[in-house]
Amino acid sequence: MQRSSLYLFSVLSSVVLFAVACEPSSERESSRLSASSPSSSAQGTATSDATSSQEAQSNNSGAEQTSDTDTSGYEVADEVPYGSLKWTYGGISGRGYSASGVSISGLRISGRSLSFHYGTNLSAWGYSKDAIGGYACLFVQKEDGSWVGGKFDWISSSRSSRGLENVFGGYSGWTLSGVPNPCQAAFVILDASKKRRSNVIAGTWYR
């Protein structure tokens, strides 16, 4: 009787082990994936959040790059009082002209030429880059402190320098007689069609 029980127990154990060994691999794989799915889901959520954060940072960066800034940086105040300039030469008078739109700075004058920088060029008066719409006007300070001068050439936005041949050549009454060397010089641009002007800039002229 005892031997029969042991034999029956041995047979049952073998059947159980055989059933486990024969379990379909797809079911075991499904169980394994189910156990690991919470971690995978969490990882996917973290990846999605990171991507959204990167896109938001990219959008903010673009917004900052397109912000408006003022880059001109030019001083528009007159360096010589405009009312003190006497329109002696050049055939025109700039009395009553008002500073408007065009700004210039950094006068450099030496020998027979001058140059400067545009802060805002003649486009502020409606002229295209190559349109000759401005009067270039020069003034020099005499020994008694008075300022004399006037128009000596035309100018456009494409030119930030001018030769002074007309000044030396007597254009429309121009003369440097009685003007010390070096002297103080002032430069201003007038609108040829309306009573408006740039600011006045100044420098020392060694001839």
SERO-4910 file (N, C-alpha, C, O; in steps of 0.05 Angstrom, whole numbers):
BEGIN
 pado doro    nc1    nc2    nc3   cac1   cac2   cac3    cc1    cc2    cc3    oc1    oc2    oc3
  Met    A     17    -24      0      0      0      0     17     25      0     12     44    -14
  Gln    A     38     25     16     56     48     18     71     52     -8     74     75    -16
  Arg    A     79     31    -21     93     34    -47     74     45    -68     83     61    -85
  Ser    A     48     37    -67     29     47    -87     26     77    -84     23     92   -104
  Ser    A     25     87    -59     22    116    -54     46    132    -65     43    153    -77
  Leu    A     70    121    -60     94    135    -70     95    135   -100    102    155   -112
  Tyr    A     86    114   -112     86    112   -141     67    132   -153     72    145   -173
  Leu    A     43    135   -140     23    153   -149     32    182   -147     28    199   -165
  Phe    A     46    189   -124     57    216   -120     78    223   -141     78    246   -151
  Ser    A     94    204   -148    115    208   -168    103    213   -195    113    230   -210
  Val    A     82    199   -202     69    203   -228     56    230   -229     58    244   -250
  Leu    A     42    239   -208     29    265   -208     50    288   -210     45    307   -225
  Ser    A     72    285   -197     94    306   -198    104    309   -227    109    331   -236
  Ser    A    107    286   -240    117    286   -268     98    300   -286    106    314   -305
  Val    A     71    296   -281     51    308   -298     51    338   -295     49    353   -314
  Val    A     54    348   -270     55    377   -265     79    390   -278     76    410   -291
  Leu    A    102    377   -275    126    388   -288    124    389   -318    133    408   -331
  Phe    A    112    368   -329    108    367   -358     90    389   -368     94    401   -389
  Ala    A     68    395   -352     49    416   -359     62    444   -359     57    460   -377
  Val    A     79    448   -339     93    474   -337    112    477   -361    114    498   -373
  Ala    A    126    456   -367    146    457   -389    132    462   -416    144    473   -434
  Cys    A    107    453   -418     93    456   -443     77    482   -445     63    485   -465
  Glu    A     78    499   -426     63    524   -427     72    541   -451     96    545   -455
  Pro    A     53    551   -467     61    567   -491     79    591   -484     74    605   -465
  Ser    A    101    594   -500    120    616   -494    107    643   -497    116    662   -484
  Ser    A     86    645   -514     74    671   -518     60    681   -493     59    705   -487
  Glu    A     49    662   -477     35    670   -452     56    679   -432     51    698   -417
  Arg    A     79    665   -430    100    674   -411    110    702   -419    115    718   -401
  Glu    A    113    707   -445    123    733   -455    103    755   -448    111    777   -440
  Ser    A     77    748   -452     56    768   -445     56    775   -416     53    798   -409
  Ser    A     61    755   -399     62    760   -370     86    778   -364     84    796   -347
  Arg    A    109    772   -377    133    788   -372    129    817   -380    137    836   -366
  Leu    A    116    822   -404    112    849   -413     92    864   -396     95    888   -391
  Ser    A     72    850   -386     52    862   -368     65    872   -343     58    893   -332
  Ala    A     84    857   -333     98    864   -308    115    889   -313    118    905   -294
  Ser    A    127    892   -337    146    914   -342    132    938   -353    145    959   -355
  Ser    A    106    937   -361     93    959   -375     91    984   -359     94   1006   -371
  Pro    A     87    984   -333     86   1010   -318    111   1026   -321    110   1050   -324
  Ser    A    135   1013   -320    160   1027   -323    163   1039   -351    172   1061   -354
  Ser    A    154   1023   -372    156   1033   -399    138   1057   -403    145   1076   -416
  Ser    A    114   1055   -391     95   1078   -394    106   1103   -381    103   1125   -392
  Ala    A    118   1100   -358    130   1123   -344    152   1135   -360    155   1159   -361
  Gln    A    169   1117   -372    191   1127   -389    181   1142   -413    192   1163   -420
  Gly    A    159   1132   -425    147   1146   -448    137   1173   -440    140   1192   -455
  Thr    A    124   1175   -417    113   1201   -407    135   1220   -403    133   1244   -409
  Ala    A    158   1211   -391    180   1229   -385    192   1239   -411    199   1263   -413
  Thr    A    195   1221   -431    206   1230   -457    188   1251   -470    198   1270   -481
  Ser    A    161   1247   -469    143   1266   -480    145   1293   -467    144   1314   -480
  Asp    A    147   1293   -440    150   1318   -425    175   1332   -432    175   1357   -435
  Ala    A    197   1318   -435    223   1330   -442    222   1343   -469    232   1365   -473
  Thr    A    208   1330   -489    205   1341   -516    189   1366   -515    197   1386   -528
  Ser    A    167   1367   -500    151   1391   -498    166   1414   -486    163   1437   -495
  Ser    A    183   1407   -465    199   1428   -453    219   1440   -472    223   1465   -473
  Gln    A    232   1423   -489    251   1433   -509    238   1451   -529    249   1471   -537
  Glu    A    213   1443   -538    199   1459   -558    192   1486   -546    193   1506   -560
  Ala    A    183   1486   -521    176   1512   -508    200   1530   -506    198   1554   -511
  Gln    A    224   1519   -499    248   1535   -497    256   1546   -524    264   1569   -527
  Ser    A    252   1530   -546    259   1539   -573    241   1562   -581    250   1581   -593
  Asn    A    215   1560   -574    196   1581   -581    202   1607   -567    201   1628   -578
  Asn    A    210   1605   -541    217   1628   -525    242   1642   -536    243   1666   -537
  Ser    A    261   1625   -544    286   1636   -556    280   1652   -581    291   1673   -585
  Gly    A    263   1641   -598    256   1655   -623    242   1681   -617    247   1701   -631
  Ala    A    225   1682   -597    211   1707   -590    231   1728   -581    228   1752   -588
  Glu    A    252   1720   -566    272   1739   -556    288   1750   -580    295   1774   -579
  Gln    A    294   1734   -599    311   1743   -622    297   1763   -640    310   1778   -653
  Thr    A    270   1763   -640    256   1781   -657    246   1806   -643    231   1822   -654
  Ser    A    255   1810   -618    247   1834   -603    260   1858   -616    282   1857   -626
  Asp    A    245   1880   -616    255   1905   -628    275   1920   -610    270   1922   -586
  Thr    A    297   1929   -622    317   1944   -607    325   1968   -623    325   1967   -648
  Asp    A    333   1989   -609    343   2013   -623    373   2011   -624    387   2011   -604
  Thr    A    384   2010   -649    413   2006   -653    427   2030   -665    451   2029   -671
  Ser    A    413   2052   -668    426   2075   -681    448   2086   -664    471   2089   -673
  Gly    A    442   2094   -639    462   2104   -621    474   2130   -628    496   2136   -619
  Tyr    A    462   2147   -645    473   2172   -653    462   2196   -638    438   2197   -633
  Glu    A    480   2214   -631    472   2238   -617    461   2258   -638    474   2263   -658
  Val    A    437   2269   -633    424   2286   -653    424   2315   -644    413   2332   -658
  Ala    A    436   2322   -622    437   2350   -613    457   2366   -631    476   2355   -641
  Asp    A    451   2392   -635    470   2409   -650    495   2413   -634    494   2420   -610
  Glu    A    518   2410   -647    544   2415   -634    552   2444   -636    570   2453   -622
  Val    A    539   2459   -653    542   2488   -656    514   2499   -658    498   2488   -673
  Pro    A    507   2520   -643    480   2530   -645    473   2538   -674    487   2553   -687
  Tyr    A    451   2526   -684    443   2531   -712    439   2560   -717    445   2570   -739
  Gly    A    427   2574   -699    421   2603   -703    446   2620   -705    444   2643   -714
  Ser    A    470   2610   -697    494   2626   -699    507   2624   -727    526   2639   -732
  Leu    A    497   2607   -744    509   2603   -771    500   2625   -790    476   2629   -793
  Lys    A    519   2639   -802    512   2660   -822    515   2650   -850    536   2640   -858
  Trp    A    493   2651   -865    491   2640   -892    504   2660   -911    489   2675   -924
  Thr    A    530   2659   -913    545   2679   -928    550   2671   -957    549   2687   -975
  Tyr    A    555   2644   -961    562   2634   -988    543   2612   -996    526   2603   -981
  Gly    A    545   2604  -1021    530   2581  -1031    504   2587  -1046    493   2569  -1058
  Gly    A    495   2611  -1044    471   2618  -1060    444   2611  -1047    424   2615  -1060
  Ile    A    444   2600  -1023    418   2594  -1010    419   2604   -981    441   2611   -971
  Ser    A    397   2605   -968    395   2612   -940    380   2590   -925    358   2582   -934
  Gly    A    391   2580   -904    378   2559   -888    364   2570   -863    357   2555   -845
  Arg    A    360   2596   -862    346   2608   -839    318   2597   -837    304   2594   -856
  Gly    A    310   2590   -812    284   2580   -807    280   2550   -812    257   2540   -809
  Tyr    A    301   2536   -819    298   2507   -823    297   2493   -796    311   2501   -777
  Ser    A    282   2472   -794    278   2458   -768    291   2430   -770    289   2416   -790
  Ala    A    304   2422   -748    316   2395   -747    294   2375   -747    276   2375   -732
  Ser    A    297   2355   -766    276   2335   -769    286   2311   -784    296   2313   -807
  Gly    A    284   2287   -772    288   2262   -786    317   2253   -789    326   2234   -777
  Val    A    333   2268   -804    360   2260   -811    379   2266   -788    378   2288   -777
  Ser    A    396   2247   -780    415   2251   -759    443   2243   -768    446   2223   -782
  Ile    A    463   2258   -761    491   2253   -769    509   2256   -745    502   2268   -725
  Ser    A    533   2246   -748    553   2247   -725    581   2243   -736    585   2236   -760
  Gly    A    601   2248   -719    628   2240   -724    642   2255   -747    654   2242   -765
  Leu    A    640   2281   -748    653   2296   -770    683   2293   -769    695   2296   -748
  Arg    A    694   2286   -792    723   2285   -796    730   2302   -820    721   2296   -842
  Ile    A    745   2323   -815    751   2341   -837    781   2347   -837    792   2354   -816
  Ser    A    794   2344   -859    823   2348   -861    830   2353   -890    820   2340   -908
  Gly    A    849   2372   -895    857   2377   -922    834   2387   -939    822   2407   -934
  Arg    A    828   2371   -960    808   2379   -979    784   2360   -980    771   2357  -1001
  Ser    A    777   2348   -957    754   2330   -957    743   2327   -928    757   2334   -909
  Leu    A    718   2318   -927    706   2313   -901    690   2287   -902    683   2278   -924
  Ser    A    685   2275   -879    668   2251   -878    653   2252   -851    659   2266   -833
  Phe    A    632   2235   -850    615   2234   -826    600   2208   -826    603   2191   -844
  His    A    583   2204   -806    566   2180   -804    537   2187   -804    529   2207   -792
  Tyr    A    521   2172   -819    492   2175   -817    481   2159   -794    487   2135   -791
  Gly    A    465   2172   -776    449   2157   -757    423   2149   -771    415   2126   -771
  Thr    A    410   2168   -783    386   2164   -800    391   2180   -826    395   2204   -825
  Asn    A    391   2166   -849    398   2180   -873    374   2194   -886    354   2198   -873
  Leu    A    377   2202   -911    357   2219   -924    331   2204   -931    312   2216   -940
  Ser    A    331   2178   -925    306   2163   -928    284   2174   -909    260   2171   -914
  Ala    A    293   2186   -887    274   2198   -869    259   2221   -882    237   2229   -872
  Trp    A    270   2232   -903    257   2254   -918    243   2244   -943    233   2259   -959
  Gly    A    244   2217   -947    230   2206   -970    248   2202   -995    237   2196  -1016
  Tyr    A    274   2205   -992    292   2202  -1015    303   2174  -1016    310   2162   -995
  Ser    A    306   2163  -1040    318   2137  -1043    348   2139  -1038    359   2161  -1036
  Lys    A    362   2116  -1037    390   2116  -1030    407   2134  -1048    425   2148  -1038
  Asp    A    403   2133  -1074    420   2148  -1093    408   2175  -1101    420   2190  -1117
  Ala    A    385   2182  -1090    372   2208  -1097    387   2231  -1085    392   2231  -1061
  Ile    A    395   2250  -1101    410   2273  -1091    390   2294  -1082    382   2312  -1097
  Gly    A    382   2292  -1056    361   2309  -1046    370   2328  -1024    353   2341  -1012
  Gly    A    396   2329  -1018    405   2345   -996    426   2365  -1004    442   2360  -1022
  Tyr    A    426   2388   -990    448   2408   -993    469   2402   -972    463   2400   -948
  Ala    A    494   2399   -980    516   2396   -961    526   2424   -955    535   2439   -972
  Cys    A    525   2431   -929    532   2458   -921    555   2458   -900    554   2443   -881
  Leu    A    574   2475   -905    598   2478   -888    600   2506   -876    594   2525   -890
  Phe    A    609   2508   -851    614   2533   -838    641   2533   -824    649   2512   -814
  Val    A    654   2555   -825    680   2558   -811    679   2581   -792    665   2601   -796
  Gln    A    694   2579   -770    694   2599   -750    718   2618   -754    741   2610   -754
  Lys    A    712   2643   -756    733   2663   -760    745   2671   -733    736   2662   -712
  Glu    A    767   2687   -734    781   2694   -709    764   2710   -690    768   2709   -666
  Asp    A    744   2724   -700    726   2739   -682    704   2722   -670    687   2732   -656
  Gly    A    704   2696   -676    684   2678   -665    659   2674   -681    643   2657   -675
  Ser    A    656   2689   -703    632   2686   -720    635   2662   -738    657   2654   -745
  Trp    A    612   2652   -746    610   2629   -764    600   2637   -791    579   2649   -793
  Val    A    616   2632   -812    607   2639   -839    609   2614   -857    625   2596   -852
  Gly    A    592   2614   -877    593   2591   -895    567   2588   -910    553   2608   -915
  Gly    A    560   2563   -918    536   2558   -933    539   2533   -949    557   2516   -944
  Lys    A    521   2529   -969    521   2506   -986    547   2505  -1002    556   2526  -1012
  Phe    A    558   2481  -1005    582   2478  -1023    579   2454  -1042    595   2451  -1060
  Asp    A    558   2438  -1038    554   2414  -1055    527   2402  -1050    512   2411  -1032
  Trp    A    520   2382  -1066    496   2366  -1062    504   2340  -1048    528   2332  -1048
  Ile    A    484   2325  -1037    491   2300  -1024    467   2281  -1024    444   2290  -1025
  Ser    A    473   2255  -1022    452   2234  -1021    459   2215   -998    479   2217   -985
  Ser    A    441   2196   -994    445   2176   -973    468   2157   -979    480   2145   -961
  Ser    A    475   2155  -1005    497   2137  -1012    524   2149  -1008    545   2136  -1012
  Arg    A    525   2174  -1000    551   2188   -996    553   2199   -968    536   2214   -959
  Ser    A    573   2190   -953    578   2201   -927    606   2215   -926    619   2217   -905
  Ser    A    614   2224   -950    639   2240   -952    635   2259   -975    620   2255   -994
  Arg    A    650   2281   -974    649   2301   -996    677   2314   -998    690   2319   -979
  Gly    A    684   2320  -1024    708   2335  -1028    702   2365  -1024    679   2374  -1026
  Leu    A    723   2380  -1018    719   2409  -1013    730   2426  -1035    737   2450  -1031
  Glu    A    732   2415  -1059    742   2430  -1082    726   2456  -1086    738   2477  -1093
  Asn    A    700   2455  -1083    683   2479  -1088    689   2501  -1068    688   2524  -1075
  Val    A    696   2493  -1043    703   2513  -1023    728   2527  -1031    730   2552  -1030
  Phe    A    749   2512  -1039    774   2524  -1047    772   2538  -1074    787   2556  -1080
  Gly    A    753   2530  -1090    750   2541  -1117    732   2565  -1119    728   2575  -1141
  Gly    A    721   2575  -1097    705   2599  -1098    677   2596  -1106    664   2614  -1116
  Tyr    A    666   2571  -1103    638   2565  -1111    618   2584  -1098    617   2586  -1073
  Ser    A    602   2599  -1114    581   2617  -1104    591   2635  -1082    578   2639  -1061
  Gly    A    615   2647  -1086    626   2666  -1067    643   2655  -1045    653   2671  -1028
  Trp    A    647   2629  -1044    662   2617  -1022    691   2628  -1021    704   2630  -1042
  Thr    A    700   2634   -997    728   2642   -993    736   2635   -964    720   2635   -946
  Leu    A    761   2628   -961    772   2622   -935    790   2645   -925    805   2642   -906
  Ser    A    788   2667   -938    803   2691   -930    796   2699   -901    773   2702   -894
  Gly    A    816   2703   -885    812   2712   -857    804   2689   -839    798   2694   -815
  Val    A    805   2664   -849    798   2641   -832    824   2628   -822    840   2620   -839
  Pro    A    828   2625   -796    853   2614   -786    856   2584   -794    837   2571   -801
  Asn    A    881   2575   -794    887   2547   -800    905   2536   -777    928   2545   -775
  Pro    A    895   2517   -761    869   2504   -764    846   2522   -754    850   2543   -741
  Cys    A    822   2514   -761    798   2528   -752    776   2508   -743    778   2484   -749
  Gln    A    756   2518   -730    733   2502   -723    714   2502   -747    709   2523   -759
  Ala    A    704   2478   -754    686   2476   -777    660   2462   -768    660   2446   -749
  Ala    A    638   2468   -781    612   2456   -775    599   2447   -801    603   2459   -822
  Phe    A    584   2425   -800    572   2413   -823    542   2407   -817    536   2398   -795
  Val    A    525   2412   -837    496   2407   -834    485   2401   -861    495   2411   -882
  Ile    A    464   2384   -862    451   2377   -888    423   2389   -887    408   2386   -868
  Leu    A    416   2403   -909    389   2414   -912    373   2397   -933    385   2387   -952
  Asp    A    347   2395   -929    330   2383   -949    326   2404   -971    320   2427   -967
  Ala    A    331   2394   -996    329   2412  -1019    301   2421  -1026    297   2440  -1041
  Ser    A    281   2406  -1016    253   2412  -1024    236   2423  -1001    215   2435  -1007
  Lys    A    244   2419   -976    228   2429   -954    246   2442   -933    270   2437   -933
  Lys    A    235   2458   -915    251   2473   -896    257   2455   -871    247   2460   -849
  Arg    A    273   2435   -876    281   2417   -854    311   2410   -857    322   2412   -879
  Arg    A    323   2402   -835    352   2398   -835    360   2376   -816    343   2365   -801
  Ser    A    386   2368   -818    397   2349   -799    406   2365   -774    403   2389   -773
  Asn    A    417   2351   -755    431   2365   -734    458   2375   -744    467   2368   -765
  Val    A    471   2393   -728    497   2405   -736    519   2390   -722    517   2386   -697
  Ile    A    539   2382   -736    563   2369   -724    587   2386   -729    588   2402   -748
  Ala    A    608   2383   -713    631   2401   -714    657   2386   -709    658   2364   -698
  Gly    A    679   2399   -718    706   2388   -714    727   2408   -721    721   2430   -730
  Thr    A    752   2401   -717    774   2419   -723    785   2413   -750    790   2389   -757
  Trp    A    789   2434   -766    797   2430   -794    826   2440   -797    832   2464   -795
  Tyr    A    844   2421   -803    871   2428   -810    874   2427   -841    869   2407   -853
  Arg    A    881   2450   -852    882   2451   -881    911   2448   -892    915   2449   -916
***
